Amino acid sequence: MEINSNNLINSNILQTKKFDNLNAENITKDEEQLRKVSNDFESFFLNQIMDISLRSTNVAGEGAGSDIIKSMYVQAVADSSSGTLGISDMLFDFLSKNNK
């Protein structure tokens, strides 16, 4: 399977719809905030992994702006794929069960 940004975005949309359809009428404000924080953590986690993985590559070319372009690319991929790996789901489930 080829991984590209379109697959990640479509998967993110499906994940969001899955959550929205799960208990749309029973979702509290706290659960919405917890879901957002869980997705943000997953995005941060992916950003860190990709940043370390791509540090020694020339994905964005060479020169003064290549580090900026690479960090923007990593941030965009991490943000668009948050909520798709399952880390945020596990974190949300754990915190929602143990925070009552």
Salt bridges, closest charged atoms under 4 A:
ASP40 OD2 - LYS36 NZ 2.86
ASP51 OD2 - ARG55 NH2 3.06
ASP89 OD1 - ARG35 NH1 2.65
